[in-house]
Structures are given as C-alpha cells and as structure tokens.
C-alpha cells in the first residue's frame, strides 16, 4: 500500500513521523481462532472458598467467566507438568 499524501499544516515532528511510518502485518488472530471449542465434561469439584472468590472477583472485574478461567489454569498446569 503506497500513499503519496503530503501532510500540510502539521507540526514537523508529526509530519516526519507520518512520512516515515511503515505498514505492519496484521498480527491479530482471525475470529475463528478466537472461538475455542473443545470437548468439555461436567464434573463436581470442591475448591477452596478463598480461591473461588478470587476467581469470581477477577472474572467480574474483567467481564469474563470464572469457570473458563479455572479451566484455563488447570489446562496450563496439565500441559506444563503432566503432559510428557
């Protein structure tokens, strides 16, 4: 993509920055990559109240689901320490 735009009435540093800017490749994942679908199995588990409260508080603050967060933590642990 080549634009031959000449910026006018801009401060020199802004004009220089715009003239020297480079296009970077799109590094965002596609929508399909953002939607993770994996087989789930419902279980019953007892979790310390303090830990559960922390997950719920953090999830609420970040508009997330606490169960998904717990699942991600368990998955990360399993991949790092149990999958060999």
Buried (B, 14 or more C-beta within 10 A) or exposed (E): EEEEEEEEEEEEEEBEEEEEEEEEEEEEEEEEEEEEEEEEEEEEEEEEEEEEEEBBEEBEEEEEEBEEBBEEEEEEEEEEEEEE
